[in-house]
Amino acid sequence: MKIFNYPSRSAEQRVARIIRRGLVFQKKDLAAVSRICENVRRRGDQAVISYTRRFDSKRVTARSMRVSKQEFADAAKKVDRSFTRALNRAASNIKRFHALQRRRSWMQAERPGTLLGQLVHPVDAAGVYVPGARGGETPLVSSVLMGVIPAKVAGVKQIVMVTPPTRGGGVSPHLLTAAQKAGADAVYKAGSAWAIAALAYGTETIPRVDVIVGPGNIYVTLAKKILTGTVGIDMIAGPSEILVIADDGARPEFIAADLLSQAEHDVLSSAILITDSAKLAKAVVAEIKEQLASLVRVDIAEESLQKFGAIIVIKEMDAAIEMANRIAPEHLELQIRDPFEVVGKIRNAGAVFVGDYTPEPVGDYMAGPNHVLPTAGTARFASALSVDNFIKKTSLIQYTQKAFRREAADIMRLAEIEGLGAHARSIKVRL
């Protein structure tokens, strides 16, 4: 991992490359996903089952696509107590945090004769995508909790989950136990772009939903991009990233482990350290080399660090904060002596992790805030997945005749300026 001194041309070039990487896809991928979506729209279950048998499991049928009560019961018997304990604690923390995000309808009557307000309602149905890895064999339990629980807290009536089946045609017992704990109403064995299209359009088996949330591979992401507008989408996420700001009091082994925790995700992931200590920078490089040796996903991590990793040595901490706001990272760790002195200066970040003992995985699994976060600089304008993703806000307006007459002339004048005569007439006819 290379060390850059800032300010310098090489450091600027490295930062610019990291910022620009974003969502990378080829035109052929976009075309392929468009065909999949259209196929599912036209052929429904037949298309979904065809894709599922081709890419995931030959055992899935229209009848077995929905996880049965018996499968849920069997799953509960296959998980151990330590998993159940961890699951319960995580679910409880996530539920409590998201409960604080609930919004209420409100009304106000500050202007005489008017009643104005906002009606807050949950969407009727939500779909939660849970990725699979290695043919659905790796259970991404945290994705279940982070997608289903906020929808449940929001009051969504129907919450369905889709996830790729294992080669044997089943779903991991850990995923099913998590889905039941979080409050999913149904789980379907479908993955990739065809699962997203099925949720967006509805099929004979999979119900149409109003909002789709959850991370996935490039095909999932492109399907969400294509279907935005047909259905509500949480965000178009790019590769994962972490930025650590540290001073000379930080522990190099902590920082190295945290950088690698993101680098192992994907070759496009970004891991950055910004520090005012050249000594710490060198120590972190040494630690990374040592920890890489025992990493299972070493090839991915090495390529990620080579392409989009950086250790940047700055002269003062204000420059580190300025650069963090410019990069707008998904995860920002503050491993400095007085982190709360600078927290208020952070404007652009998906989530901020404060102190030496708050590594990013704490947020991934247990803390409570959502781990579905804006990536690739989109934290400049986007936020974490929350209860807000599952609600609608409807404006409420009422005028008395007296209030109407008081403002009628001004309304007509504005309508006339815009050349909308019928709008003006709608007011005048009531005078």
N, C-alpha and C positions, 0 to 999 in steps of 0.2 A: 504494500500500500504506500503510495507516494506522498511525501510531505511537500506542501506548497507554502511559501511565505506570502503574506498579504499585507499591503497591496503589491501586486505584480501582474504582468501580462499572463503568465502561465496559470496563476490562480484564477484570474478572470475567465480565461478560456475554459478551465475545468468546470467552474461553477455554471457557466453558460451552457455547456454540454449537458450537465446534469439537469438543469432547468428545462432544456428543450426536449428531453427524451420522451416524455409523455406516453400516450397510447400509440404503440407501434403495430401497424398491421399492413398487409398487402392488399391490393385491389382484388386479387383472386379470393382472399378470405372474405371480404365484404360481399362479393358476388355469390360465394358459396352459402353464406349465412342468409342472404336475401332469398335464395332459392329454397332453403330449408323452411324459412318462415312462411313463404307462400305455399309450399307443399302442405305444411301443417294447417294453414288456413283453409285450404281446399279439401284435404283428405282426412283431417282430424286424427282420430285414434290410429287409423291405418298407417299414417305417416309416422306418428310417434313410435309405434311398435316396430315398424320397419327399421328406423334409425337405431332404436334401442337394441334390437337383435343384432344389428350389424356392428355396432361399436361397443356395447356393454355386456349384454347377456342374451343368449338365444332362448332362454326359458321364459321370458316375460310375455304374457298374453294380455288381451284386453281385460280378462277376468282377474288376473293376478297383479295388474298394474297398481291397484290401490292396496296398500298394506292392510291386512286383515286384523281383526281383534285377536285372533289366535297368535299371529306373528308378534303383536305387541306383548301379549302375555308370555310368550316364549322368550322374548328379548329380556323381559324383567328378571327372568330366572338365570340369565347368562352373565349378568354384570355383577361385579364383586362389591363388597361393602365400601371399600376405599373410594371406588368410583362414585358410588351413590352419595357418599358423604361430600366429596368434592363438588359433585353436580348440584346438590342441594344448597351448599354454601354459595356457589357462584350464582345460581338462579335467584336466590334470596337477595344477594347484593345488587344484581342487575335490576330486579323488580323494584327494589326500594329507590334506587337512583332514578329510574325512569318514571316512577310515580310522581316525582317532583316536577316533571315536565308537563303534567296534565294541564290543559287549558280549559277555561270555562267560558260559556256564552256571557255576554254582557250587554247592557243598555245604558244610554245616558240621554238626558233631556235638558241640556244646558241652554239651548235656544228655545224661547217660549213657543209652544205649539208644535214642536218637533220631537220625535222619538227616534233615536238612531242607535244602532247596535250591531253586534256580530254574533251569529249563531255558529257554534262549534259542534261538528258531528264527525264521528269516525267514518271511514269508508266502509262499504258493506262487506267487501272481501279483499283479502291480501294474500299474495303468494310469496313464499320465502324459498329462495334457491340456496341449497347447501351443496357445495362442490364435492366431488369425489376425486380420489387420486389413486393411481394404479388400479384402475378398474373398479373403483368404489370400495376398495379394501381399507382405506385409511379414513376413520371417522372424524370429521371436523366438527366435534361436538359444540365448540364455542360459537360456530356460525349459526347453529340451531337456536341457541339461547339469545344471541344478539339480534336475530331476525324476528323470532316469534314473540318474545316477551314484550318488546315495545308495542307491537300490534295488539297484544292482549291487554296491556295497560291502557291503550288508546280506546279500547272498547269495540274493536273490529269483531263483527258477528261470525265471520267465516275465515279461518286462517288455515291455508293449505301449504304443505311443504313438498317440494320436489327434490329428488336427489338421485344420482345415477345408481343403478343396482349393482351388486357384486356380480361376478361371473356366474355364480350359482343362482342368480335371480332373486336374491334377498337384499336386505338392508342391514347394515351393522347394528347389533343390539344396543350398542352405546348411543347411536343416533336415534333409534326408536325410543329408547328410555328418555333421552333428552327431549325429544319432541313431545312426548306425553307429559313430562314434567313442565315444560314451558307453556303448554296449552294449545298445541296444534290440533286442529279438528280432523285433519286427514293428511296422510303421507302417500305420495305417488312415486313410483319407480321410473323416473325419467330424468335425463340430464342434458347438458349442453344447450345448444340453440333451440332444439326442438321442444325442450321443456319450457323455455321462456316463451316461445311462440304459443304453446298449448295454454299457458296461463293467460296470455294476452288475448287470444281469440276464443278460447274454450274449445273442448272436444266433447265427444260423447261421454267420456269418463272424467276428464280433468275439467273442473269448473273454471269459467272465466273470472278473472279477478280485476280489481280496480288499481291496485298498486303491486309492483314486484320489487323485492329488495333482496340483497345478498350478493356476495362476491362470486367470481367464477373465472374461467379461462378466457382467452381472446374470443372464442365463438360465443360464449355467454355474454360477454361485454358488447360485442358487435350486435347481437340480437337485441339487447337492451337499447342500444343506440338507434337501431332501425325502428324499433317499436315504440319509442318515446312519442307520446301523443295519442297512440292507440291505447296505451295504458300508462299509469304513473310509474316513474322509475326513481329509485333512490339516488343514484349517481352513476356516472360513467367512470369507473375506477381504472387507474393505470397501475404500474408495478409499485410494490411497497418501498418505503424509504424511512430512514432515521437520520436525525441530526443531533449530535451530542455537543453541548457547550460545556467545557470543563476548564477548571483552573489548576494550579500546581498542587492543590490539596486532594485532587481526585485520585482514585485507584485505577491504574492502567489495566489491571486484569478485569475489572468491572466494565470498563469502556470497551475493551476488545470483545468481550463476550456479547455486549449489547449490539455492537456494530455487526458482528457475525450473525446475530439472531435475525437480522433483516437480510443480510447478504445471501443467506442460504435459501431464501424464498425463491429467487428468480435471478437469471443472469442480467435482467434489466433493473433489478433493485438497486437502490442507492444507499450508501452508508457513509456519513460524513462526520468528522470530528473537527470542531473549531476550538482552539485553545490559545491562551496567552503564554504557554510554557513550552519551549522547545524541548526541554528535558522530558516532559510528559509525552509529547508527540513521539519521540524516539522510543520511549518505553512501551507505548501502545503498539507501535510497529512490531516490536519484538514479541509482545504478547499475542498479537494476531498470528504471527508465524507459528508460535508454539501451539495455540489453540486450534489452528487449522489442521494440524497433523492428526487430531483425533475426531475431526468432524466427518460425519457420514456423507453429507452433501458437499464435500470439499471442492469438487470441480465447479459446481454452481457458484459457491461462495467466492472462489478465486477469480472466476471470470467477472462476477459482479463487482468485486473490489477493483479489479484492473480497469474495467470500463467506466464505472460510475462511483467509485470510492474516492475519498480524498481526506487528507489530514491537513488542515489549514492553520498556520500559526499567525496570530494577529498581535498587534502591539497593545491594544486596550479592549476591554470587554464590550464597550459600546459598539465597536465595529462588528463584534460577533452577533450582537442583537440585530444590528442593521442587516447583516447578511442573512440571518435566520428569517427575518421578515421578507426578505427578497426571495429566498428559496421557497418559503411557505411549506415546510415539510409536513408530512403525514404525522410523524412522531417526533417530538422535540424533547430531549432530556436535558435537564439543568443539573449538572454535577459540579456545583460551585459552592463556595462557603455561605453566601447569603442569597439563595435563589429568589426569595420573595422580594428582594430589592429590584429585581429585573422582570419579574412575572408581569407586572403592569405594562411593561414596554413591548411585550410580545403581542403582536396584532394578527399575525398570520401563522397558524399551526392547527393541525387537526386535533391533536391532544398534546398537553404539556405534562411531563413526568418530572416531579420535583424531588431532588435529593438522591443520594447514593443508593438508597434502598428502595427505589421506585423504578425498577427497570421496565421496559416496554411490555414484556410478557405479563406483568401484573395487570395491565390494562387489557391485554388480549383475552384473559381468562377469568379474572376474579374481582377486580376493583368495583365494577358497577357501570361506569360510563361505557358507551358503545364502542366497539373496536372497528366498526365499519366507518372508515374515515376518508376524507378527501385526499387525493394523491396528486402527484405531478404538478404542484403549484396551485391546485384548485382551492386550497385552503384560503386563498385570497378572497374568495367569494362564496365558498361552500362550507357546510358544517357536517358534523358527525350524524349518522343515522340516529333518529330520535322518534319520540311519540308524534312529533309534528309531521313526519312522513306519512302517517296513517290517518290524518284528520283533514277535514275541509272546513273552510271558514266562509260563511254566507252573510252578506250584509243585510241588515234590516232597516227599513226607512219608513217613517210615517209622518205626514204633515196634516195639521188642521187647516181648515179653510182660511183662517186668519193668517197663519204662517205662510201658506201658499201665496196669498195675495201680497204679502210683504216682500217676497223675493221673486215674484213672477216677472216683473219687468227686466230684472237682471238676467234671469234665465233666458228670456226671449232674445235679449241683446246678444248673448253669447251664441245662441243657436243661429241667429242671423249672420253673425260674423263667420260662422263655419259653413254658411250656405245651406243650412238644413231647415227649410221652411216648414216641413211637417212637424218637426220638433217644436218650433215656435207656435204653430197652430194648436198643438196639443195643450200648450199652456193657455193660449188666448181664448180658446173655446170655453174655458172654465172661469174666465173673468166676468 
